[in-house]
Amino acid sequence: AAYTFILSSGINAEYGQNKLSDDEDDSKREKAPKLTLLEEVILIGLKDKEGYTSFWNDNISSGLRGAILMELGFRGRITLDSLGMRKRSLLNRRVMLSNDAPCGDILLDEALRHIKETEPQETCQSWIELLSGETWNPLKLRYQIRNVRERIAKNLVEKGILTTEKQNFVVFDMTTHPLMDQAQKQQIIRKIQDTLLTRWVNDPQRIDKRALGLVYLAHASEVLEQAFSCLSDDDYDLAMKRVRELLDLDPDVEASKEGADEVFWGVVASFFK
C-alpha cells in the first residue's frame, strides 16, 4: 500500500457554487469559502495529533483529483462537451475549457493548464486517472500533479489550521502537520452530519452543492466514516442509509435535470457508476 502522508494544495477561492461570468460585478459574487473541497477532505481524514492521513488509504489520491475537477466546475473554468444529436453517458463526455483565467491556486491552475493544452480532450474519469499518474502511456505522465497532499497541508498551515512538526519513524524522518484549529475540523464534520441528518432533503438538486460534493468525495476517498465516529447508533444508521441513497442515484438522470451541474455529476459518475 502506498504511504499516505497528508497533504497537498492550496486554493484561494474566488468562486461560489454558482458559475460566474467575467462581466458580473464583484458585488454579485458569492463569498469565497474559507476552505476548498480538497482541504476539507484532507481534514476529515487527518489523524489530529499525528498530523497525517492513514498509511493504508490508497483512494484518497484519486478522491483529491476528483475534487480538483469539481472545484474547477464550480468556478466556471470547465464544462462537459455538448450532447449533440444523440444522448451520451457522462462517462463518455469530454471535459472542455470554458474559461482559462487563472484561479490563483497552484493546483487548480496546474490542472487548468493541462486541460487547456490537451487535444483531443479527455473525460472526467480519464482526467482523474491522468492527474493521479495512473496511466500506462509514458507521454501522458506529464499530466500527473505531484505532492498534492503536502501542498494542501502547507496551505492549511498558512491558514493557521495545521502546524508543522518533524517525527521520527525509526527508519526515516517525516514532516507531519498536526491539527491546531479543532473548531474548523468540527465545523466540516457538522456540515456532513447536518447534510445527511437535520438538513436532509430527499432531492439532491436542493442540497447545497458544496456539502453534497463533500459527501461524495469523502466517500470516494474512504474518509467519510471518520465524520460519523461521534454519532449515536441510530444516527449512524440513518446517515449511512442516506449515503447509500445518494450512491444509488443515476448521475446521468441527475445531470439532465434543469439547473444541474454536469461537471459535478460527471465526477460523481467517475467514482460510483
Secondary structure, 3 states (H helix, E strand, C coil): CCCCCCCECCCCCCCCCCCCCCCCCHHHCCCCCCCCHHHHHHHHHCCCCCCCCCCCCCCHHHHHHHHHHHHHHHCCCEEECCCCCCCCCHHHCEEEECCCCCCCCHHHHHHHHHHHHCCCCCEHHHHHHHHHCCCCCHHHHHHCCCCHHHHHHHHHHHCCCECCEEEECCCCEEEECCECCHHHHHHHHHHHHHHHCCCCCCCHHHCCHHHHHHHHHHHHCCCHHHHCCCCCHHHHHHHHHHHHHHHHCCHHHHHCCCCCCHHHHHHHHHHHC
